[in-house]
Amino acid sequence: MKAVIDTNVVFAGLANRKGAAFKIFQRFFIGQFYWINSDETMEEYEGVLSLSQIISFISRDIFLHLLRSRSVLVKIKGNLRVCKHADDDHFLETAVVGGADFLVTINLKHFP
């Protein structure tokens, strides 16, 4: 199984280690699914997490290092323009290019 994980789920998982988002991390790190990423998704994770005062610098950097080393990285062209919120296009394009079975998000407004 392959999935693309939206930034809001990443943030929620790092902010609350008792929630459902953190359980997604646990399942990924024990090999229950492949996390598909692109340079664009990783850049968004890094940017959003660097602005957070809730998530420590150390937690953020360890997580991003592990994620980059263990996720499947695909190359996207950035040509997809279908989402209501343009910043979400790279997550959808990453899912398409990577053959993801799921795009996991808390953002049902932009991904109905």
Order of alpha helices (4+ residues) and beta strands (2+ residues): beta-alpha-alpha-beta-alpha-alpha-beta-alpha-beta
